[in-house]
Amino acid sequence: MKNIRIVITGTVGAGKSTFVRTASEIDVVEIERKVSNSEIESSFKDKTTVAFDFGKLVLDANKILHIYGTPGQTRFDFMWDILIKGADAYILLVKANQADSFSYAKDILAFMNDRVQVPMVIGLTHTDCSGAIPTEEIVKHLGILNAKDCPAILKVNPRLKNSVVTALNVLINKVI
């Protein structure tokens, strides 16, 4: 049996914790605290991840995913470093309707790529919301300049099991 370590990272409010909860077959370990940051308070969240979320998904008899969600705030970036080490792959979630977070998503992408060279996928969330930016524009904001450097980009609804599993399957197919 092979355990595959997947990290779900991304901007504040992109749906990382929701993604892990939706994917997991076990009760998710969530290390959260009451929001104390005005940046997050404006996103209508009452709690924020301060260490990680952990869930598990059995894909088949030979593959078990260990899914770790990172905090979204830079003040907890030491956890990004801890969680990405040893990862087999990761998903960067980007809130498509929040253009002012794209440069932050680009920074997270650079942070992860400086530490590991593993398969990754970009998951665009909130694509059905007002003000959602087209995929091509988001890709430019992330600094991906050509198709050769472009990872798979998917629209992901972290609340829908089939959307989450589809994203994980696309990622896993890059790992195997």
Order of alpha helices (4+ residues) and beta strands (2+ residues): beta-alpha-beta-alpha-beta-beta-alpha-beta-alpha-beta-alpha-beta-alpha
